[in-house]
Amino acid sequence: MSPTDTNNRRTDGIAREAERREITGIPTTTWYVLQGQGLAPKSVRLGERSVGWLRAELFAWVEDRSAERIVAKPRVRP
């Protein structure tokens, strides 16, 4: 049986671009910018012209963003 998260999503294996976009909600170009800045999980090369992402890293990244949002202090406008 495959590992799943609390929403019964598979957390093992590799996600291709469409699934990565579904999991994170981040458009492709923005995702690559975040990756380049070291702010998003790096891709895994699968072949000469294909990449994927570890599902576990994607779900952890989303959870981390959610946790940051919860503990972030609201901005006070001058």
mmCIF file of the N, C-alpha and C atoms, coordinates in Angstrom:
data_MODEL
# 
_entry.id   MODEL 
# 
loop_
_atom_site.group_PDB 
_atom_site.id 
_atom_site.type_symbol 
_atom_site.label_atom_id 
_atom_site.label_alt_id 
_atom_site.label_comp_id 
_atom_site.label_asym_id 
_atom_site.label_entity_id 
_atom_site.label_seq_id 
_atom_site.pdbx_PDB_ins_code 
_atom_site.Cartn_x 
_atom_site.Cartn_y 
_atom_site.Cartn_z 
_atom_site.occupancy 
_atom_site.B_iso_or_equiv 
_atom_site.pdbx_formal_charge 
_atom_site.auth_seq_id 
_atom_site.auth_comp_id 
_atom_site.auth_asym_id 
_atom_site.auth_atom_id 
_atom_site.pdbx_PDB_model_num 
ATOM 1   N N  . MET A 1 1  ? 0.834  -1.180 0.000   1.00 0.00 ? 1  MET A N  1 
ATOM 2   C CA . MET A 1 1  ? 0.000  0.000  0.000   1.00 0.00 ? 1  MET A CA 1 
ATOM 3   C C  . MET A 1 1  ? 0.883  1.249  0.000   1.00 0.00 ? 1  MET A C  1 
ATOM 4   N N  . SER A 1 2  ? 0.524  2.237  -0.801  1.00 0.00 ? 2  SER A N  1 
ATOM 5   C CA . SER A 1 2  ? 1.301  3.464  -0.929  1.00 0.00 ? 2  SER A CA 1 
ATOM 6   C C  . SER A 1 2  ? 1.013  4.423  0.215   1.00 0.00 ? 2  SER A C  1 
ATOM 7   N N  . PRO A 1 3  ? 2.051  5.142  0.674   1.00 0.00 ? 3  PRO A N  1 
ATOM 8   C CA . PRO A 1 3  ? 1.827  6.160  1.708   1.00 0.00 ? 3  PRO A CA 1 
ATOM 9   C C  . PRO A 1 3  ? 0.907  7.260  1.185   1.00 0.00 ? 3  PRO A C  1 
ATOM 10  N N  . THR A 1 4  ? 0.030  7.752  2.052   1.00 0.00 ? 4  THR A N  1 
ATOM 11  C CA . THR A 1 4  ? -0.869 8.843  1.672   1.00 0.00 ? 4  THR A CA 1 
ATOM 12  C C  . THR A 1 4  ? -0.868 9.895  2.769   1.00 0.00 ? 4  THR A C  1 
ATOM 13  N N  . ASP A 1 5  ? -1.303 11.109 2.417   1.00 0.00 ? 5  ASP A N  1 
ATOM 14  C CA . ASP A 1 5  ? -1.428 12.153 3.418   1.00 0.00 ? 5  ASP A CA 1 
ATOM 15  C C  . ASP A 1 5  ? -2.845 12.121 3.984   1.00 0.00 ? 5  ASP A C  1 
ATOM 16  N N  . THR A 1 6  ? -3.201 13.114 4.762   1.00 0.00 ? 6  THR A N  1 
ATOM 17  C CA . THR A 1 6  ? -4.503 13.123 5.412   1.00 0.00 ? 6  THR A CA 1 
ATOM 18  C C  . THR A 1 6  ? -5.664 13.284 4.434   1.00 0.00 ? 6  THR A C  1 
ATOM 19  N N  . ASN A 1 7  ? -5.363 13.700 3.203   1.00 0.00 ? 7  ASN A N  1 
ATOM 20  C CA . ASN A 1 7  ? -6.403 13.836 2.180   1.00 0.00 ? 7  ASN A CA 1 
ATOM 21  C C  . ASN A 1 7  ? -6.394 12.666 1.204   1.00 0.00 ? 7  ASN A C  1 
ATOM 22  N N  . ASN A 1 8  ? -5.759 11.547 1.602   1.00 0.00 ? 8  ASN A N  1 
ATOM 23  C CA . ASN A 1 8  ? -5.651 10.342 0.782   1.00 0.00 ? 8  ASN A CA 1 
ATOM 24  C C  . ASN A 1 8  ? -4.965 10.572 -0.562  1.00 0.00 ? 8  ASN A C  1 
ATOM 25  N N  . ARG A 1 9  ? -3.988 11.488 -0.593  1.00 0.00 ? 9  ARG A N  1 
ATOM 26  C CA . ARG A 1 9  ? -3.190 11.708 -1.798  1.00 0.00 ? 9  ARG A CA 1 
ATOM 27  C C  . ARG A 1 9  ? -1.897 10.925 -1.662  1.00 0.00 ? 9  ARG A C  1 
ATOM 28  N N  . ARG A 1 10 ? -1.453 10.292 -2.739  1.00 0.00 ? 10 ARG A N  1 
ATOM 29  C CA . ARG A 1 10 ? -0.189 9.555  -2.697  1.00 0.00 ? 10 ARG A CA 1 
ATOM 30  C C  . ARG A 1 10 ? 0.950  10.515 -2.425  1.00 0.00 ? 10 ARG A C  1 
ATOM 31  N N  . THR A 1 11 ? 1.782  10.174 -1.465  1.00 0.00 ? 11 THR A N  1 
ATOM 32  C CA . THR A 1 11 ? 2.910  11.030 -1.111  1.00 0.00 ? 11 THR A CA 1 
ATOM 33  C C  . THR A 1 11 ? 4.245  10.432 -1.535  1.00 0.00 ? 11 THR A C  1 
ATOM 34  N N  . ASP A 1 12 ? 4.221  9.223  -2.094  1.00 0.00 ? 12 ASP A N  1 
ATOM 35  C CA . ASP A 1 12 ? 5.475  8.639  -2.570  1.00 0.00 ? 12 ASP A CA 1 
ATOM 36  C C  . ASP A 1 12 ? 5.565  8.831  -4.078  1.00 0.00 ? 12 ASP A C  1 
ATOM 37  N N  . GLY A 1 13 ? 6.747  8.614  -4.610  1.00 0.00 ? 13 GLY A N  1 
ATOM 38  C CA . GLY A 1 13 ? 6.920  8.675  -6.049  1.00 0.00 ? 13 GLY A CA 1 
ATOM 39  C C  . GLY A 1 13 ? 7.184  10.071 -6.576  1.00 0.00 ? 13 GLY A C  1 
ATOM 40  N N  . ILE A 1 14 ? 7.068  10.173 -7.886  1.00 0.00 ? 14 ILE A N  1 
ATOM 41  C CA . ILE A 1 14 ? 7.411  11.403 -8.581  1.00 0.00 ? 14 ILE A CA 1 
ATOM 42  C C  . ILE A 1 14 ? 6.193  11.979 -9.285  1.00 0.00 ? 14 ILE A C  1 
ATOM 43  N N  . ALA A 1 15 ? 6.029  13.286 -9.161  1.00 0.00 ? 15 ALA A N  1 
ATOM 44  C CA . ALA A 1 15 ? 4.947  14.005 -9.832  1.00 0.00 ? 15 ALA A CA 1 
ATOM 45  C C  . ALA A 1 15 ? 5.518  14.692 -11.063 1.00 0.00 ? 15 ALA A C  1 
ATOM 46  N N  . ARG A 1 16 ? 4.815  14.584 -12.167 1.00 0.00 ? 16 ARG A N  1 
ATOM 47  C CA . ARG A 1 16 ? 5.207  15.319 -13.375 1.00 0.00 ? 16 ARG A CA 1 
ATOM 48  C C  . ARG A 1 16 ? 4.606  16.720 -13.294 1.00 0.00 ? 16 ARG A C  1 
ATOM 49  N N  . GLU A 1 17 ? 4.825  17.552 -14.303 1.00 0.00 ? 17 GLU A N  1 
ATOM 50  C CA . GLU A 1 17 ? 4.453  18.964 -14.255 1.00 0.00 ? 17 GLU A CA 1 
ATOM 51  C C  . GLU A 1 17 ? 2.980  19.204 -13.948 1.00 0.00 ? 17 GLU A C  1 
ATOM 52  N N  . ALA A 1 18 ? 2.081  18.515 -14.612 1.00 0.00 ? 18 ALA A N  1 
ATOM 53  C CA . ALA A 1 18 ? 0.648  18.754 -14.392 1.00 0.00 ? 18 ALA A CA 1 
ATOM 54  C C  . ALA A 1 18 ? 0.256  18.473 -12.946 1.00 0.00 ? 18 ALA A C  1 
ATOM 55  N N  . GLU A 1 19 ? 0.786  17.395 -12.384 1.00 0.00 ? 19 GLU A N  1 
ATOM 56  C CA . GLU A 1 19 ? 0.482  17.065 -10.986 1.00 0.00 ? 19 GLU A CA 1 
ATOM 57  C C  . GLU A 1 19 ? 1.156  18.048 -10.037 1.00 0.00 ? 19 GLU A C  1 
ATOM 58  N N  . ARG A 1 20 ? 2.387  18.469 -10.357 1.00 0.00 ? 20 ARG A N  1 
ATOM 59  C CA . ARG A 1 20 ? 3.072  19.463 -9.537  1.00 0.00 ? 20 ARG A CA 1 
ATOM 60  C C  . ARG A 1 20 ? 2.263  20.751 -9.466  1.00 0.00 ? 20 ARG A C  1 
ATOM 61  N N  . ARG A 1 21 ? 1.733  21.164 -10.611 1.00 0.00 ? 21 ARG A N  1 
ATOM 62  C CA . ARG A 1 21 ? 0.926  22.381 -10.675 1.00 0.00 ? 21 ARG A CA 1 
ATOM 63  C C  . ARG A 1 21 ? -0.370 22.208 -9.867  1.00 0.00 ? 21 ARG A C  1 
ATOM 64  N N  . GLU A 1 22 ? -0.962 21.031 -9.942  1.00 0.00 ? 22 GLU A N  1 
ATOM 65  C CA . GLU A 1 22 ? -2.182 20.752 -9.178  1.00 0.00 ? 22 GLU A CA 1 
ATOM 66  C C  . GLU A 1 22 ? -1.915 20.762 -7.671  1.00 0.00 ? 22 GLU A C  1 
ATOM 67  N N  . ILE A 1 23 ? -0.814 20.164 -7.252  1.00 0.00 ? 23 ILE A N  1 
ATOM 68  C CA . ILE A 1 23 ? -0.478 20.089 -5.829  1.00 0.00 ? 23 ILE A CA 1 
ATOM 69  C C  . ILE A 1 23 ? -0.163 21.476 -5.268  1.00 0.00 ? 23 ILE A C  1 
ATOM 70  N N  . THR A 1 24 ? 0.639  22.248 -5.988  1.00 0.00 ? 24 THR A N  1 
ATOM 71  C CA . THR A 1 24 ? 1.112  23.524 -5.456  1.00 0.00 ? 24 THR A CA 1 
ATOM 72  C C  . THR A 1 24 ? 0.226  24.712 -5.801  1.00 0.00 ? 24 THR A C  1 
ATOM 73  N N  . GLY A 1 25 ? -0.473 24.638 -6.922  1.00 0.00 ? 25 GLY A N  1 
ATOM 74  C CA . GLY A 1 25 ? -1.278 25.762 -7.368  1.00 0.00 ? 25 GLY A CA 1 
ATOM 75  C C  . GLY A 1 25 ? -0.445 26.885 -7.972  1.00 0.00 ? 25 GLY A C  1 
ATOM 76  N N  . ILE A 1 26 ? 0.826  26.617 -8.243  1.00 0.00 ? 26 ILE A N  1 
ATOM 77  C CA . ILE A 1 26 ? 1.746  27.632 -8.767  1.00 0.00 ? 26 ILE A CA 1 
ATOM 78  C C  . ILE A 1 26 ? 1.946  27.396 -10.264 1.00 0.00 ? 26 ILE A C  1 
ATOM 79  N N  . PRO A 1 27 ? 1.753  28.433 -11.096 1.00 0.00 ? 27 PRO A N  1 
ATOM 80  C CA . PRO A 1 27 ? 1.981  28.285 -12.538 1.00 0.00 ? 27 PRO A CA 1 
ATOM 81  C C  . PRO A 1 27 ? 3.436  27.904 -12.846 1.00 0.00 ? 27 PRO A C  1 
ATOM 82  N N  . THR A 1 28 ? 3.638  27.287 -13.996 1.00 0.00 ? 28 THR A N  1 
ATOM 83  C CA . THR A 1 28 ? 4.949  26.764 -14.380 1.00 0.00 ? 28 THR A CA 1 
ATOM 84  C C  . THR A 1 28 ? 6.060  27.805 -14.337 1.00 0.00 ? 28 THR A C  1 
ATOM 85  N N  . THR A 1 29 ? 5.873  28.939 -14.990 1.00 0.00 ? 29 THR A N  1 
ATOM 86  C CA . THR A 1 29 ? 6.934  29.946 -15.051 1.00 0.00 ? 29 THR A CA 1 
ATOM 87  C C  . THR A 1 29 ? 7.280  30.451 -13.658 1.00 0.00 ? 29 THR A C  1 
ATOM 88  N N  . THR A 1 30 ? 6.279  30.721 -12.852 1.00 0.00 ? 30 THR A N  1 
ATOM 89  C CA . THR A 1 30 ? 6.514  31.183 -11.480 1.00 0.00 ? 30 THR A CA 1 
ATOM 90  C C  . THR A 1 30 ? 7.256  30.122 -10.683 1.00 0.00 ? 30 THR A C  1 
ATOM 91  N N  . TRP A 1 31 ? 6.894  28.855 -10.889 1.00 0.00 ? 31 TRP A N  1 
ATOM 92  C CA . TRP A 1 31 ? 7.546  27.759 -10.173 1.00 0.00 ? 31 TRP A CA 1 
ATOM 93  C C  . TRP A 1 31 ? 9.039  27.723 -10.485 1.00 0.00 ? 31 TRP A C  1 
ATOM 94  N N  . TYR A 1 32 ? 9.393  27.860 -11.770 1.00 0.00 ? 32 TYR A N  1 
ATOM 95  C CA . TYR A 1 32 ? 10.804 27.822 -12.132 1.00 0.00 ? 32 TYR A CA 1 
ATOM 96  C C  . TYR A 1 32 ? 11.567 29.026 -11.582 1.00 0.00 ? 32 TYR A C  1 
ATOM 97  N N  . VAL A 1 33 ? 10.918 30.155 -11.478 1.00 0.00 ? 33 VAL A N  1 
ATOM 98  C CA . VAL A 1 33 ? 11.547 31.324 -10.847 1.00 0.00 ? 33 VAL A CA 1 
ATOM 99  C C  . VAL A 1 33 ? 11.811 31.015 -9.372  1.00 0.00 ? 33 VAL A C  1 
ATOM 100 N N  . LEU A 1 34 ? 10.819 30.467 -8.674  1.00 0.00 ? 34 LEU A N  1 
ATOM 101 C CA . LEU A 1 34 ? 10.989 30.101 -7.258  1.00 0.00 ? 34 LEU A CA 1 
ATOM 102 C C  . LEU A 1 34 ? 12.100 29.070 -7.099  1.00 0.00 ? 34 LEU A C  1 
ATOM 103 N N  . GLN A 1 35 ? 12.145 28.096 -7.984  1.00 0.00 ? 35 GLN A N  1 
ATOM 104 C CA . GLN A 1 35 ? 13.215 27.087 -7.935  1.00 0.00 ? 35 GLN A CA 1 
ATOM 105 C C  . GLN A 1 35 ? 14.573 27.746 -8.087  1.00 0.00 ? 35 GLN A C  1 
ATOM 106 N N  . GLY A 1 36 ? 14.680 28.645 -9.044  1.00 0.00 ? 36 GLY A N  1 
ATOM 107 C CA . GLY A 1 36 ? 15.947 29.332 -9.299  1.00 0.00 ? 36 GLY A CA 1 
ATOM 108 C C  . GLY A 1 36 ? 16.409 30.166 -8.115  1.00 0.00 ? 36 GLY A C  1 
ATOM 109 N N  . GLN A 1 37 ? 15.444 30.657 -7.338  1.00 0.00 ? 37 GLN A N  1 
ATOM 110 C CA . GLN A 1 37 ? 15.763 31.450 -6.148  1.00 0.00 ? 37 GLN A CA 1 
ATOM 111 C C  . GLN A 1 37 ? 15.979 30.576 -4.916  1.00 0.00 ? 37 GLN A C  1 
ATOM 112 N N  . GLY A 1 38 ? 15.837 29.263 -5.086  1.00 0.00 ? 38 GLY A N  1 
ATOM 113 C CA . GLY A 1 38 ? 15.998 28.342 -3.964  1.00 0.00 ? 38 GLY A CA 1 
ATOM 114 C C  . GLY A 1 38 ? 14.811 28.331 -3.024  1.00 0.00 ? 38 GLY A C  1 
ATOM 115 N N  . LEU A 1 39 ? 13.650 28.770 -3.496  1.00 0.00 ? 39 LEU A N  1 
ATOM 116 C CA . LEU A 1 39 ? 12.455 28.868 -2.653  1.00 0.00 ? 39 LEU A CA 1 
ATOM 117 C C  . LEU A 1 39 ? 11.449 27.750 -2.892  1.00 0.00 ? 39 LEU A C  1 
ATOM 118 N N  . ALA A 1 40 ? 11.769 26.821 -3.776  1.00 0.00 ? 40 ALA A N  1 
ATOM 119 C CA . ALA A 1 40 ? 10.878 25.707 -4.087  1.00 0.00 ? 40 ALA A CA 1 
ATOM 120 C C  . ALA A 1 40 ? 11.723 24.458 -4.316  1.00 0.00 ? 40 ALA A C  1 
ATOM 121 N N  . PRO A 1 41 ? 11.136 23.283 -4.097  1.00 0.00 ? 41 PRO A N  1 
ATOM 122 C CA . PRO A 1 41 ? 11.894 22.045 -4.304  1.00 0.00 ? 41 PRO A CA 1 
ATOM 123 C C  . PRO A 1 41 ? 12.430 21.938 -5.733  1.00 0.00 ? 41 PRO A C  1 
ATOM 124 N N  . LYS A 1 42 ? 13.625 21.418 -5.851  1.00 0.00 ? 42 LYS A N  1 
ATOM 125 C CA . LYS A 1 42 ? 14.257 21.216 -7.157  1.00 0.00 ? 42 LYS A CA 1 
ATOM 126 C C  . LYS A 1 42 ? 13.647 20.000 -7.843  1.00 0.00 ? 42 LYS A C  1 
ATOM 127 N N  . SER A 1 43 ? 13.710 20.035 -9.153  1.00 0.00 ? 43 SER A N  1 
ATOM 128 C CA . SER A 1 43 ? 13.199 18.915 -9.942  1.00 0.00 ? 43 SER A CA 1 
ATOM 129 C C  . SER A 1 43 ? 14.212 17.783 -9.980  1.00 0.00 ? 43 SER A C  1 
ATOM 130 N N  . VAL A 1 44 ? 13.727 16.608 -10.361 1.00 0.00 ? 44 VAL A N  1 
ATOM 131 C CA . VAL A 1 44 ? 14.548 15.419 -10.533 1.00 0.00 ? 44 VAL A CA 1 
ATOM 132 C C  . VAL A 1 44 ? 14.553 15.108 -12.027 1.00 0.00 ? 44 VAL A C  1 
ATOM 133 N N  . ARG A 1 45 ? 15.724 14.994 -12.614 1.00 0.00 ? 45 ARG A N  1 
ATOM 134 C CA . ARG A 1 45 ? 15.802 14.693 -14.043 1.00 0.00 ? 45 ARG A CA 1 
ATOM 135 C C  . ARG A 1 45 ? 15.392 13.243 -14.262 1.00 0.00 ? 45 ARG A C  1 
ATOM 136 N N  . LEU A 1 46 ? 14.419 13.041 -15.158 1.00 0.00 ? 46 LEU A N  1 
ATOM 137 C CA . LEU A 1 46 ? 13.916 11.701 -15.447 1.00 0.00 ? 46 LEU A CA 1 
ATOM 138 C C  . LEU A 1 46 ? 14.440 11.176 -16.775 1.00 0.00 ? 46 LEU A C  1 
ATOM 139 N N  . GLY A 1 47 ? 14.815 12.059 -17.626 1.00 0.00 ? 47 GLY A N  1 
ATOM 140 C CA . GLY A 1 47 ? 15.316 11.693 -18.946 1.00 0.00 ? 47 GLY A CA 1 
ATOM 141 C C  . GLY A 1 47 ? 15.935 12.911 -19.576 1.00 0.00 ? 47 GLY A C  1 
ATOM 142 N N  . GLU A 1 48 ? 16.247 12.814 -20.853 1.00 0.00 ? 48 GLU A N  1 
ATOM 143 C CA . GLU A 1 48 ? 16.893 13.922 -21.536 1.00 0.00 ? 48 GLU A CA 1 
ATOM 144 C C  . GLU A 1 48 ? 16.030 15.180 -21.538 1.00 0.00 ? 48 GLU A C  1 
ATOM 145 N N  . ARG A 1 49 ? 14.717 15.007 -21.694 1.00 0.00 ? 49 ARG A N  1 
ATOM 146 C CA . ARG A 1 49 ? 13.824 16.163 -21.781 1.00 0.00 ? 49 ARG A CA 1 
ATOM 147 C C  . ARG A 1 49 ? 12.652 16.080 -20.808 1.00 0.00 ? 49 ARG A C  1 
ATOM 148 N N  . SER A 1 50 ? 12.836 15.380 -19.703 1.00 0.00 ? 50 SER A N  1 
ATOM 149 C CA . SER A 1 50 ? 11.727 15.279 -18.754 1.00 0.00 ? 50 SER A CA 1 
ATOM 150 C C  . SER A 1 50 ? 12.223 15.386 -17.317 1.00 0.00 ? 50 SER A C  1 
ATOM 151 N N  . VAL A 1 51 ? 11.394 16.031 -16.508 1.00 0.00 ? 51 VAL A N  1 
ATOM 152 C CA . VAL A 1 51 ? 11.694 16.180 -15.085 1.00 0.00 ? 51 VAL A CA 1 
ATOM 153 C C  . VAL A 1 51 ? 10.443 15.870 -14.278 1.00 0.00 ? 51 VAL A C  1 
ATOM 154 N N  . GLY A 1 52 ? 10.633 15.688 -13.000 1.00 0.00 ? 52 GLY A N  1 
ATOM 155 C CA . GLY A 1 52 ? 9.534  15.483 -12.072 1.00 0.00 ? 52 GLY A CA 1 
ATOM 156 C C  . GLY A 1 52 ? 9.963  15.993 -10.714 1.00 0.00 ? 52 GLY A C  1 
ATOM 157 N N  . TRP A 1 53 ? 9.060  15.920 -9.768  1.00 0.00 ? 53 TRP A N  1 
ATOM 158 C CA . TRP A 1 53 ? 9.335  16.360 -8.409  1.00 0.00 ? 53 TRP A CA 1 
ATOM 159 C C  . TRP A 1 53 ? 8.899  15.270 -7.450  1.00 0.00 ? 53 TRP A C  1 
ATOM 160 N N  . LEU A 1 54 ? 9.631  15.114 -6.370  1.00 0.00 ? 54 LEU A N  1 
ATOM 161 C CA . LEU A 1 54 ? 9.237  14.137 -5.357  1.00 0.00 ? 54 LEU A CA 1 
ATOM 162 C C  . LEU A 1 54 ? 7.950  14.630 -4.699  1.00 0.00 ? 54 LEU A C  1 
ATOM 163 N N  . ARG A 1 55 ? 6.926  13.801 -4.738  1.00 0.00 ? 55 ARG A N  1 
ATOM 164 C CA . ARG A 1 55 ? 5.629  14.200 -4.173  1.00 0.00 ? 55 ARG A CA 1 
ATOM 165 C C  . ARG A 1 55 ? 5.765  14.605 -2.714  1.00 0.00 ? 55 ARG A C  1 
ATOM 166 N N  . ALA A 1 56 ? 6.541  13.853 -1.953  1.00 0.00 ? 56 ALA A N  1 
ATOM 167 C CA . ALA A 1 56 ? 6.710  14.157 -0.527  1.00 0.00 ? 56 ALA A CA 1 
ATOM 168 C C  . ALA A 1 56 ? 7.264  15.563 -0.331  1.00 0.00 ? 56 ALA A C  1 
ATOM 169 N N  . GLU A 1 57 ? 8.215  15.976 -1.171  1.00 0.00 ? 57 GLU A N  1 
ATOM 170 C CA . GLU A 1 57 ? 8.780  17.324 -1.060  1.00 0.00 ? 57 GLU A CA 1 
ATOM 171 C C  . GLU A 1 57 ? 7.754  18.385 -1.433  1.00 0.00 ? 57 GLU A C  1 
ATOM 172 N N  . LEU A 1 58 ? 6.931  18.105 -2.442  1.00 0.00 ? 58 LEU A N  1 
ATOM 173 C CA . LEU A 1 58 ? 5.902  19.073 -2.838  1.00 0.00 ? 58 LEU A CA 1 
ATOM 174 C C  . LEU A 1 58 ? 4.877  19.270 -1.724  1.00 0.00 ? 58 LEU A C  1 
ATOM 175 N N  . PHE A 1 59 ? 4.393  18.167 -1.155  1.00 0.00 ? 59 PHE A N  1 
ATOM 176 C CA . PHE A 1 59 ? 3.413  18.280 -0.070  1.00 0.00 ? 59 PHE A CA 1 
ATOM 177 C C  . PHE A 1 59 ? 4.015  18.975 1.147   1.00 0.00 ? 59 PHE A C  1 
ATOM 178 N N  . ALA A 1 60 ? 5.280  18.674 1.455   1.00 0.00 ? 60 ALA A N  1 
ATOM 179 C CA . ALA A 1 60 ? 5.946  19.336 2.586   1.00 0.00 ? 60 ALA A CA 1 
ATOM 180 C C  . ALA A 1 60 ? 6.089  20.828 2.313   1.00 0.00 ? 60 ALA A C  1 
ATOM 181 N N  . TRP A 1 61 ? 6.410  21.199 1.073   1.00 0.00 ? 61 TRP A N  1 
ATOM 182 C CA . TRP A 1 61 ? 6.548  22.602 0.700   1.00 0.00 ? 61 TRP A CA 1 
ATOM 183 C C  . TRP A 1 61 ? 5.230  23.340 0.888   1.00 0.00 ? 61 TRP A C  1 
ATOM 184 N N  . VAL A 1 62 ? 4.137  22.735 0.447   1.00 0.00 ? 62 VAL A N  1 
ATOM 185 C CA . VAL A 1 62 ? 2.815  23.356 0.608   1.00 0.00 ? 62 VAL A CA 1 
ATOM 186 C C  . VAL A 1 62 ? 2.479  23.504 2.091   1.00 0.00 ? 62 VAL A C  1 
ATOM 187 N N  . GLU A 1 63 ? 2.753  22.482 2.879   1.00 0.00 ? 63 GLU A N  1 
ATOM 188 C CA . GLU A 1 63 ? 2.482  22.544 4.325   1.00 0.00 ? 63 GLU A CA 1 
ATOM 189 C C  . GLU A 1 63 ? 3.308  23.645 4.985   1.00 0.00 ? 63 GLU A C  1 
ATOM 190 N N  . ASP A 1 64 ? 4.570  23.770 4.581   1.00 0.00 ? 64 ASP A N  1 
ATOM 191 C CA . ASP A 1 64 ? 5.429  24.828 5.131   1.00 0.00 ? 64 ASP A CA 1 
ATOM 192 C C  . ASP A 1 64 ? 4.870  26.208 4.807   1.00 0.00 ? 64 ASP A C  1 
ATOM 193 N N  . ARG A 1 65 ? 4.396  26.397 3.578   1.00 0.00 ? 65 ARG A N  1 
ATOM 194 C CA . ARG A 1 65 ? 3.808  27.692 3.199   1.00 0.00 ? 65 ARG A CA 1 
ATOM 195 C C  . ARG A 1 65 ? 2.559  27.970 4.047   1.00 0.00 ? 65 ARG A C  1 
ATOM 196 N N  . SER A 1 66 ? 1.764  26.948 4.289   1.00 0.00 ? 66 SER A N  1 
ATOM 197 C CA . SER A 1 66 ? 0.565  27.117 5.118   1.00 0.00 ? 66 SER A CA 1 
ATOM 198 C C  . SER A 1 66 ? 0.939  27.493 6.545   1.00 0.00 ? 66 SER A C  1 
ATOM 199 N N  . ALA A 1 67 ? 1.968  26.828 7.069   1.00 0.00 ? 67 ALA A N  1 
ATOM 200 C CA . ALA A 1 67 ? 2.409  27.120 8.436   1.00 0.00 ? 67 ALA A CA 1 
ATOM 201 C C  . ALA A 1 67 ? 2.945  28.542 8.539   1.00 0.00 ? 67 ALA A C  1 
ATOM 202 N N  . GLU A 1 68 ? 3.680  28.994 7.529   1.00 0.00 ? 68 GLU A N  1 
ATOM 203 C CA . GLU A 1 68 ? 4.201  30.367 7.535   1.00 0.00 ? 68 GLU A CA 1 
ATOM 204 C C  . GLU A 1 68 ? 3.054  31.370 7.552   1.00 0.00 ? 68 GLU A C  1 
ATOM 205 N N  . ARG A 1 69 ? 2.015  31.079 6.816   1.00 0.00 ? 69 ARG A N  1 
ATOM 206 C CA . ARG A 1 69 ? 0.862  31.974 6.737   1.00 0.00 ? 69 ARG A CA 1 
ATOM 207 C C  . ARG A 1 69 ? 0.173  32.089 8.090   1.00 0.00 ? 69 ARG A C  1 
ATOM 208 N N  . ILE A 1 70 ? 0.077  30.977 8.778   1.00 0.00 ? 70 ILE A N  1 
ATOM 209 C CA . ILE A 1 70 ? -0.621 30.952 10.066  1.00 0.00 ? 70 ILE A CA 1 
ATOM 210 C C  . ILE A 1 70 ? 0.149  31.739 11.123  1.00 0.00 ? 70 ILE A C  1 
ATOM 211 N N  . VAL A 1 71 ? 1.476  31.613 11.139  1.00 0.00 ? 71 VAL A N  1 
ATOM 212 C CA . VAL A 1 71 ? 2.262  32.275 12.184  1.00 0.00 ? 71 VAL A CA 1 
ATOM 213 C C  . VAL A 1 71 ? 2.753  33.654 11.782  1.00 0.00 ? 71 VAL A C  1 
ATOM 214 N N  . ALA A 1 72 ? 2.565  34.027 10.525  1.00 0.00 ? 72 ALA A N  1 
ATOM 215 C CA . ALA A 1 72 ? 3.034  35.338 10.074  1.00 0.00 ? 72 ALA A CA 1 
ATOM 216 C C  . ALA A 1 72 ? 2.253  36.450 10.753  1.00 0.00 ? 72 ALA A C  1 
ATOM 217 N N  . LYS A 1 73 ? 2.963  37.489 11.108  1.00 0.00 ? 73 LYS A N  1 
ATOM 218 C CA . LYS A 1 73 ? 2.318  38.639 11.726  1.00 0.00 ? 73 LYS A CA 1 
ATOM 219 C C  . LYS A 1 73 ? 1.663  39.482 10.644  1.00 0.00 ? 73 LYS A C  1 
ATOM 220 N N  . PRO A 1 74 ? 0.488  40.005 10.898  1.00 0.00 ? 74 PRO A N  1 
ATOM 221 C CA . PRO A 1 74 ? -0.143 40.863 9.888   1.00 0.00 ? 74 PRO A CA 1 
ATOM 222 C C  . PRO A 1 74 ? 0.661  42.136 9.689   1.00 0.00 ? 74 PRO A C  1 
ATOM 223 N N  . ARG A 1 75 ? 0.666  42.612 8.458   1.00 0.00 ? 75 ARG A N  1 
ATOM 224 C CA . ARG A 1 75 ? 1.372  43.853 8.156   1.00 0.00 ? 75 ARG A CA 1 
ATOM 225 C C  . ARG A 1 75 ? 0.515  45.041 8.598   1.00 0.00 ? 75 ARG A C  1 
ATOM 226 N N  . VAL A 1 76 ? 1.191  46.000 9.181   1.00 0.00 ? 76 VAL A N  1 
ATOM 227 C CA . VAL A 1 76 ? 0.518  47.210 9.609   1.00 0.00 ? 76 VAL A CA 1 
ATOM 228 C C  . VAL A 1 76 ? 0.841  48.305 8.596   1.00 0.00 ? 76 VAL A C  1 
ATOM 229 N N  . ARG A 1 77 ? -0.175 48.880 8.027   1.00 0.00 ? 77 ARG A N  1 
ATOM 230 C CA . ARG A 1 77 ? 0.050  49.936 7.041   1.00 0.00 ? 77 ARG A CA 1 
ATOM 231 C C  . ARG A 1 77 ? 0.192  51.263 7.749   1.00 0.00 ? 77 ARG A C  1 
ATOM 232 N N  . PRO A 1 78 ? 1.165  52.071 7.313   1.00 0.00 ? 78 PRO A N  1 
ATOM 233 C CA . PRO A 1 78 ? 1.376  53.389 7.963   1.00 0.00 ? 78 PRO A CA 1 
ATOM 234 C C  . PRO A 1 78 ? 0.249  54.352 7.658   1.00 0.00 ? 78 PRO A C  1 
# 
